[in-house]
Amino acid sequence: MIKFTATNPNSGCKLIGLGITAGNVELLKQGKPIHVKLSELGLPWDGEILLFYGETENAIAKELAAQGLIPPITVGEGEIEFDLHQKWPGKRRKSGR
């Protein structure tokens, strides 16, 4: 995986770049999320970027809700609806990566 920060030469906007390899994709498909600490990118904030994979958005939402990372709100016929901007305490767990 390639991780970098840069400035877009056209817009001047700050960029965070994550380039994933075929091996990374295989890990993601095996249900193994990739954690990238912001400090690895030279950023001053305490936190991580979490990369994960799912066949559908609903499958991803169900997995994230099962892990306590987003609130489980079920609507309709088993579809999960959630607000990505809602503050959710979730479960705190240590990253193994």
C-alpha positions, 0 to 999 in steps of 0.5 A: 500500500502506498500512503501519502499526502499532497496538494492538488496542483490544479485546485490547491486542495489538500489530498490524502492518497491511499493506493491499494495493491492486489494483495490489499484487495484480497485481504479486504475480500477476506473480511480483513479491514485495513487500518491506516493511522493518520500519524503514518501520513504525517497528520497531527490528529489522533485517528485512523482511516478504515478501509473495508470491502463489501459486496453491497452498501447494505452488506457493509452497513450490516458488518459495521453495525455488528462491530458497533461502528455505526448505529444499527437502524433497520428500516423496510425489508431488512435494509439498514439506513444510517447517517454517516455524520451521526456521532456514534460512540461505537466500540473502541478496539485496538488495531492489529495493523 
